[in-house]
Amino acid sequence: MVGPFGTSRKSYLVGWAQFRKNPWLLAYLVVLLASLVDWIVSLSLICQEPVRVRRLLRPFFLMQNSSMMKKALKCIRWSLPEMASVGLLLAVHLCLFTMLGMLLFPGGKDDRQDRERLTYFRHLPEALTSLLVLLTTANNPDVMIPAYSKNRLYAIFFIAFTLIGSLFLMNLLTAIIYNQFRGYLMKSLQTSLLRRRLGTRAAYKVLSSVAAEGEARPEGVGVKPQDVLQVLQRVQLDSGHKQAITEKLHSRSGDLLSADEFQKLFDEFDKRVIKEHPPRPEYRSPFLQSAQFLFGHHYFDYLGNLMALGNLVTICVFLVLDADVLPEDRDDSVLGILNCVFILYYLLEMLLKVFALGLQGYLVSSSNVCDGLLAIVLLVLEISTLAVYCFPHPGWKPEMRGLLSLWDMTRLVNMLIAFRFLRVIPSMELMAVVASTILDLIKNMRAFGGILAVVYYIFAVIGIILFRGVIVAPGNSSLAPDNGSAPCGSFEQLEYWTNNFDDFAAALVTLWDVMVVNNWQVFLDAFRRYAGPWSKIYFVLWWLVSSVIWVNLFLALILENFLHKWDRRSHLQSLTGDLEATSEVTVELLFRDVLEEPTEEELIEKLSHHPHLQLCR
């Protein structure tokens, strides 16, 4: 019911003529109908059908509602022709060396040459698979050793294949993808700037046309500040931005706002408002004032970081000392006492900061909030540990109850103290650039992360359909060979039984292991034996989509973000100096002098042809 209602609502809002021109909306209608048909089939078969097509179609609704994912898919589509050309070169390179390998290792009386032939070049599909895995260096140097042991000149074949394929063609593919995505960030910012300018000009046109209806003046001359204030009171905006625009409007006289002045009002959205710190509590006693100054000083933070460093050092020292000691022979009394001391200090530090800064002043800092929450969690765990295992004493060793004991959980959470050192990053220029690049990368990676999640979901569902129940552990069936009799390095000998497609979670982990391409030849061989040789097509396609295309996209985005941020860091310093202390730079303002402002004619042209803006022209 929700799907048809959403389709009818969208067709009504955008108009049927515009609906037919939009491929995403048409695809949405087709997918919705296919899902409805599949649902009816499931009901008629009492939900006993082997394959449910609608499960594969579900990710479409996620992509259809995300403009960033649509834009990322468009960029990937632009890159496909160039990637296909390099892929063709890789295929030619792979086939050529496969045929050369079949001719070089025909087999013979020599055991080593027979081992090379029987293991890696038995027949054409096996040789093709061996060299494809070598392209990822996952089976290097295993694939070379039998022939290399017979004659060292055979190494030239494998080295030449790796140089041309892995070091040249694969890196060429990375360069092509980066070249296509080099302007991805700037295109995104340019499009965002055009949309914002177009929206602002449309609002100006609407307000000026409404004001012109009640007065004898031509449309488009200006907008009354009172009209803008009335609109601001009705819309939902960030309180800081709304207050800044309101103050600018109140500072003006009763003159009408021109188009440029109206645009300058909304430039406040390019500044991210910094919340003002609430005032500190005032104490009358000189002693309390001195204590407030002492515990509110940034040197007190340095002391806390020093104590956290000492905490981490003590944990590391005891881990080294207890490495060769059996668990039942360990004595954790000293570490337990030290842990109590550190946790009491963290609690005392939190209380003293609340005393010096006030509760609101303490909570306004995210680092203080994290430190306080961590101190409270550690305190709860420590009290629970003391209640269960008593106070540390000689020979004190908490017993293991379940996966982790309370004492182990306390030590594990205690390692999170290391995040306190992240607060020193802004004071180091180069590290701050790298950290800001990582944060911007996380923001820009949302669309690509969503596409990766969609691809993971689709391949996991297909893998469950194709390979569920194919891999059976020895304890569950007598058909699987015993681990002791399995060849070295095989799926059975390595005990990879949990890497299967029996459920959705296991399928995701298996796909991740193949994406990393470490030992992925083991998966190719195992599923070939258990499911059939056609299973290689599934895993090779997954390798192409995940490890080749998506990983290279990830590298391209890292380079794009870092190079732009690195080149603009001096400009960032000048902008920071020009801004008020109550605002900080956004990405749009950082690249403002690089972006091209849309012309007046371009804005008017787009507004005149806008399908949903009916103005007097």
N, C-alpha and C positions, 0 to 999 in steps of 0.2 A: 504494500500500500504506500509506503514512503517513496519508493522509486517512481511510480507513475505520478504521484503528486508533485515530486520534485521536477520531473520532466515537464509537466504541464505548467508549473510555476515559472520555470526558466523560459519556456516558449512564449509565455505571456509577457514576461518582463523584457526580453530582448526582441520579441516580435518573430513571427514565423519565417519571414523572409531572411532575417539575420540568423535565425536558428538553422536554416538549411545551408547557409554558407559556412557555418562553423563545423569543421571536421570533428572536433572533440565532442560537440553536442550530438552530432549524428552517431558517432561511435558510442557515446553514452546510451543512446536510445537502442542501438543494436545489442550492446552488452546486456542491457536491462531485459530486453526481450529474450535473449538467449538464456539468461539466468532464470527467467520466469518459466521458460519451456523445460529447462533442466529440473526445476523444482517440481513441476507437474509430473514429469517422468518419475522422479523420486517417490512422490506420493503414490503413483500408480503401482510401483514396484515395492511398496511398503519399506522404502529406504534400504533396500537390499542390492542396489545397483553397484557394480564393481568400481565405476568411475563417476565422480561428480564433477562435471565440467565447470559448474559455477564457482568451485573453489579456485580454479585457475584464473577466473575473471575478476575475483574480488580486488586484487591490487589496482585494477583500472580505476576504481572509484577514488582511491587515494591519489593517484596521479592526476585525475581529471579535476580535482578540487584544489590542486596546488599549482599556482602560476610559476613558481620557481622550478618545480620539477618539469613542467612543460618546457620552460626555457632551457633547462639542462638537456632534455631530450632533443631539442632542436639543435643545440650545439653538438651533441653526439652525432646526430644525423648529418650535420655539415662535415664532420670528420670522417664519416664512413668511406667516401671514395678514396681519400688518401690512405686510410688504413687498409682498404682493400687492395690497393696497389702494392703496399709493403707485404701484405699477407700473401699475395700472389708470388712475390719474390721469395718469401719464406717457403712457400709450397714447392716452388721450383728447386730451391736450394735443398730442401729436405728430400725430394724425390731423386734428385741427381746423386746425392751422397748415399742414399739408400741403395740405388743400383750399383754404385761403386763398391759399397760394402758387401753386397751379395757376390760381386765378382772377386773382391780381394779375399774373402773368407769362404771359399767353396767347401772347406772340409778336406780331411785327408787322414794320413796315417798318424800324424802328430796329435797327441792328446790335447795339447793346449789349443791348437787351431780348431780341433773338433769341438772343444768346450766353447770357444768363441762363436762358432757356427751354431751349435745346438742351443746355446743360452740366449744369444742376442740376434742372430741372423739366420734362424732356422728356416723362415719363409718370409715372403715380402711383407705381410702385415706385421709380423714380429719385428723385422728389421726397421720398419717405419716407426713403430712404437718406441723402440730402443733409442733411435736418433731423436725422436720428438721429445722424449724425456731428457736426453742429453742436451737438448736446446735449453732446458731449464737448469742444467747442471745438477739435477737431483741424483743421477746415477754415475756421476763422474767421481773417481776414475774407474769404478767397477766395470763399466762397459769396455774399457780399454785394456785392462790388466791381462786377460788371457792372451790376446794377440801381442801385446807389448812384451810379455814374458818370453814369447817365441822369437820376436825380432823387434828391436827398438825402432826401426823405421816405420812400423805400423802406427806409431804415435803421431806421425805427421798427418795421417788421415783424420784422426780425432781432434787434433789441435786446429787443423784448418777448418773443420766443420764448426768448432766452437768459436773460433775467431770471426768467421763470416756470419754465422747465425746469431750467436748470443751477444757478441761484442759490437757487431756492426749493424745487422738488420734490426735486432730488437731495440737497440738504442736509437736507431733511425726512426723506428716507430714512436718511441718516446718523444723525439724531437718534432715529429709531424703533429702529434697530438698537442704538444705544448704550443706549436705555432698556431694551431687552430683555436686554442683556448687562451692565447696570449692577450687578446682583447676582451676576454669574457667579463672580467671585472669592470673594465671601463665601459663596455657596452651596457652592462647592467646599470651602472651609475648614470650613464647618459640617458637611458630609457626612463629610469626613475626620475631624473631631473625634468625630462619632457612631460611626463605624466603630472608631476607636481605643478609645473608652470601652466599646463593646460587646465588642470583643476582649479588653480587660483584664478586664471583668466575667465573660466566659465562662471565661477562664483561672482567675480566682478561684473560680468555681463548681466547675470541674473539680478543682482542687487541694484545695478544701475537702471535696468529696464523696469523693475518694480517701483523704484523711486520716481522714474520719469512718468509713470502712469498718473501719479497724483499731482504732478506739477507741470507747468507749461515750460518745459525745457527739453532739449533733444536728448535722446538716449545715448548713454556712453560717456557723458560729460564727467561724471564723478559719482561717488558713493558717500552718503552721509556717515560720519563716525557713529552716530546713534544707531543706525541700522546694523552696523557691524557688531556693536555691543549687544544688541538684542539677539542677534544670531549666536554670538558667543555664549550667552546665558542659556541657550536651549540645546546646544550641541555638547557632546561628551569629549572633552580634551584633557590632556594632562594639566594638572592644576598649575604647575610652574610655567608652562608655555602660555596658558590662558591668562595668568596674572601678568606676564611680560607684555602680551599684546594689549591687554586692558590698560596698563600703565601708559603705553605709547599712545593709545587713542585718547586717554584723558589729558595727556600733555599737549594735544593739538587744540587749535581753536575750532570754530564751527565751519571751517572751510571744507569743501568737498575733497575726497581722496581721489587722486588720479590713479591710473592703472599701475604706474611705477611705484607710487606710494603704497598702494594696496598690496603690491607684491612684497615690498620691503617689510611690511608687517609680518608676513608669514616666513620671513627668513629666520625668525626665532626658532623655527622647528629644526634648523640645521645646527642648533646648539643644544647640547644635553645639559639640562639644569642640574646643578649639584645641590643637594640638600644642605641647608645651613646647619651647622652643629648647634644643638641647644646650649643655652648658657650653663656654665658649671654652677653647682650649689655654692652658696656663700656662707662661710663660717665666721663667727665673731672671734673665736679663740685664736690667738696667735699660733699656738701649738698645732691646732687643726689646720690652719692656713698653711703652715710650713709642711705638714704632712700631705696636704692636698697638692702642693707644688711638687713635692718629691715624688709622690706616686702617680702624678699626672704627667711627669716629664717623660720624654722619649727614651731617656737613659734607663728608665724602669723597664721599658720593652726590651732593651738590649740585655738587661739582667735576666729577663724571662727566656730570651732566646739562648742565653748561655746555659741556663738551667736545663732547657730542653735538649741542648747539645750534650750536656753531661748525662742526661737520662738515656739518650740514644747510645752514647759511648759505653755506658755500663751494661746495657742490654747486649751490645755487640761483643764486649769482652767476655761476658758470661757464656754467650753462645759459642765462642771459640774455646773457652776452657772446658765446657761440657760436651764438646763434639765427640771426644773419645771415651766418654763415661756412659755406662749403661743407664737407661732411664730409672731403674730401681735403685741405683747407687748414687744418684744425684742428691745434692743438698742445696735447696733453694732458699735457705733461711736468710742469707745475706742479701740476695737479690730481692727477696720479699720485703725486708726492712727498708732497703733503699727505695723500692717502689712506693711504699707507704709515705716516705719522706717527700718524694717528688710529687705525689698526688696531693698531699697536704699543701705543698707550696703552690701548686696550680690553683687550688681552691682559695688559698689566701690571696694570691695575685688577683683573682677575679673579684673578690670582695673589696680589696683595696682600690682597684680601678673603679668599681661602682661607687665607692666612697669619694674618690677624687673627681670623677667625671659626672656623677649622677647616673641614675638608671637609664634615662633617655640618651644621655651622651655616650654611655657604654654601648647601648644597643644600636646606635647609628652607624657604628663601624662593623663591617662584616667580619673582619678578622677577630675582633673581640667576641662577636657572637659565636664564631666557630670555636675559639678557645674556651669560652664559657660552657658551651654544650659538651665539648670534649672532656672538660674537667668534671662536669656533673656525671657523665657516663662512666668515667674512670672511678669516681667516688662511689657510685652505685655498685659497680663491679667489685671494687675493693672491699666494701662493707659486706657484700654477699660472700666473697672469698673468705673473709675473716670469720663470718658466721658459720660457714660450712667447714673450714679447715683449721679454725683457731688462729691465734697470732703466730707469726713465724718464730720458730725455735730450732735449735740444732737438730738436724735430721729431718727437718720439715720438708715434705714432698707431697703436694696435692695429688690426689688420686684422679685418674682419668675416668670421667663419667660421660659416656657418649662420645661424640666426635672430638670435642675439646673440653677440657676442664675449665672452671671459672678462672683459675690462675692463668691458663694459657690464653683465654679470651682477654684478660686484663693486659697481658704482655702484648698481645696482637693489637689491641686498640691503642696501647701506649705508643706504638710505632707511628700512629697518625700525628704525633707531636711534630714530626718532621715537616709537616705542612706549615708550621709557624714560620719557617725560614723563607717562605714565599713572599713575605712582606718586605724583604730587602730588595726585591727585584726592581721596583720603580726607581730606586736610588742608583742603579747601575744602567747606564745608557744603552749599551749594546744588548745586555740581557733584557732590558725593557722592550727593545725593538723586537727581539725574538719572541718574548712572551705575548706582546700585542699581536704579532703575526699569528701565533697559535690560536689566540682568541678569535681573531678575524676569520681564521681558517675554519674554526668550528662553526661560526655563523654562516659562512659561505658554503660549507660542506653539508648543510642540512638537506638541500635538494639532491645532491649526489648520494648522500647517505640514505635518503628515502628511496632513490632508484636502486641502490645496492640491496636495501631491505626487500624491495619488490622482487628483484632477481633472485635473492636467497629464497624467498617464499615460493616462487614459481618452481625453481629447481628442486626445492625440498619436497613439494607436493608431487612433482613428476617422479622424483626418486623413490618416494614412498609407493607410488603406483607401480613402478617398474621392479623395485628390489625389496619390497617388504617380505621378510621371511626367507630371503635368499641366504643370508649369512646366519648360520646356526652354531652357537658355541658348543664345544665338546661335551659339556655337562648336560646339554639338552638333547643331544642326538648322537648316535653311534656312527653316523655317516661322515662326520668331520674327522680328519686325521688327528692323531695324537700329536701334541706339541713336540714331543721328543723325537718323533720320526719325521717331522717336517723339515724341509730344506732351510738352511741358515738364511736369514733375511726375508723369509716369506711371511705372509699374512698370519699364518698359524704359529710360526716360531716366535714372531714378535708379539703375539697375543693381542692383536688388534680387534678382538671380537666385539668390543663395544662400539666400534666404528661401523654402523649399519644404518639402514633406513627403516627400522621397525616402528619408529615413532617420529614425531616432528622434531623434538629436541635433539634426538640422536642424528637425524638427517642434517640439521644445521651444523652440528659439531663435525660431522663427516665432510660436509662441503667446505667448512673452514680449513680442515686439515689438508684437503686437496688444493685449496686456494693458496696455501702457504708453499706448496709444491715440494715440501721436504718428504721424501719417500713416497711420492704419489704414484710411482711405478708399482709399489706394493698393492695399492688399491686397484690399479689397472689390471694387474695379473690376477688378483683374487676374484674380482667380479667377472673377469673373463672366464675363469674356471667354474665359478658357481652359477653365473647367469648367462654366459655366452659371449662370443666375441663382439656382438653388437653393442655391449655395454660400454666399450671404449668410446663410442661416439658421444655418449652422454657426458663422460668425464672430460673429454677433449673440448667439447663445447663449453662446459663449465670453466675449464682452464682459460679458454679464449676470452670469455665474457668477464670473468672475475680477475684473474691474475694478469692478463695482457691488457685488456681495455680499461677496466676500472682502476687498477693500480697505476697505470700510466696517467689516467685522468687525475688521480690523487696527486701524483708528482707534479703535474702541470699546474694544478691549483696552488700547491705549496710554493713553487717558483714564482707564480704570478703574484701571490699575496706578499711574499717576502721581498721581491725586487721592487714592487711599488712602495711598500712601507719603507724599505731601506733608502730608496731614492728620494722619498718625501720627508725624511726625518728632520732635515734642517728647516723645511717649510713648516713642519709641525711645531717646531720651537718658536718660530716667528708668530704663528697664529696663536699659540698659547699665551704669548706675551701681550698680544693685542686684545684678547678676550677679557671679559670681566672675571673676577674671582668666583662668581656664582655659576659659571658655565664652563664646559669643556668641549673639546673638538669632537665632531662626529666624522664619519668617513666622507659624507657628502661635502662638508666644509673643507676637509683636508685636500680633496681633489677639485675644488671649485675652480681654480685658475686653469686647470687642464681641460675641464669639461666645456663644451660649446653651448652657450646659451641659445635657446631657440629664438628665431627672429619673430618680429611682430607679424609679418606676412604668413609665416608658417603656423603660428598659433591661430590666426584668424581663419586660415584655410582649413585646418583640422576642425575647428569649432563649427564652421559653416557646413561641413559634411558629417558632423557627428549625428548618429541615428537617434540618440535619446535626448538631444538638447534642441528644443524648438524655441528659437528666439526670433524676434522681429529683425529681419535683415533688409 
